[in-house]
């Protein structure tokens, strides 16, 4: 009898220890945490009902599903709430709002506020969301990039763009394609660079997408970077930050991304550094130099100011190859009328030719031509691919 009692106590203790809600929310009889669904973030956002309106709150964040016992048992949300309400109210929670099978409650204790959302339903597993305030994102200090490109090994972090404490560098990859830095206000995908270097990390424990954004946005701005606005239609909390550094003779673009908790990609930091790429050597060797980062007003041949550093680097590459004559070629994606695309690509190529001729490149070395959609580098199967095809490039002129 005593042995059976001890076993029972051990089982109960193990069950309680496995309950991730034990320190936050009392669970009524008949429900147990659903294995593998609990998520804990040091700082994140949840929405709670005040009356019948959703109100966002940020702080220490927990969410997860519960399983009704016995498994497969269903009951209307209103019936389940009759068991939930007294248990929660006994622990100091008071209802703030409700709609349908959702109830939100809040309690204040020892200078902290705990917001709780209980989502019940006849054919759903119950779901809990908790935010505890006050809480603040972690901090990160970044060094400003130096005046020259740094040599960064596969096992090294970018000296100017490190991961938060607790992250582990797992992999370094060289991307042989331009980097997507599309930001708010861009009507088309914005690509830069001939390639990029990406560092992949196992992120620190409990780092959310939202906290990633807030931490890097603040750190990059403080270090002197221009943090780009979120792309149109993208809400804060998607886990991506794009930034631009243009100072001290350096031209850098960076993309920091935090994937879902169950993703293998974890935390990634990608950097396109134009100073690390020898354009003069590439042009001499390949007789081809795509100028990703040269962008135009939508549906026009008017250069955007952000194109200037790319054009300056292209002019320097031509100056280093003084005997080389080049054709400035314009290309479009497959969207729109063929004749119109051919005309627009030619106008854009001529705009770049004129810019180069006006900035130190002998006009006799330059010609221009538009090719419309006839020479894609990838299939026009996505917005990103169409952006790769929508380009200006330098080609060695035929003798």
Secondary structure, DSSP 8 states (H G I E B T S, - for coil): -HHHHHHHHHHHHHHHHT-TTTTT----TTEEE-TT--EEEEEEEEEEEEBTEEEEEEEEEEEEEEEESSTT----HHHHHHHHHHHHHHTT-EEEEEETTEEEEEEEETTEEEEEEEE--TTS--EEEEEEES------------SS-----TTS-BTTB---TT-EEEEEEEE-S-EE---TT-SS--EESS-EEEEEEE--TT--HHHHHHHHHHHHHHHT-EE----TT--TTSSEEEEEEEETTEEEEEEEEE--TT-SS-EEEEEEEGGGS-HHHHHHHHSEEE-TT--BSTTS--B-GGGHHHHHHHHHHHHTTTT--EEEEE---S-S-HHHHHHHHHHHHHHHHHHHHTTTS-GGGEEEEE-TTTT-SS-S-SHHHHHHHS-EEEEE---
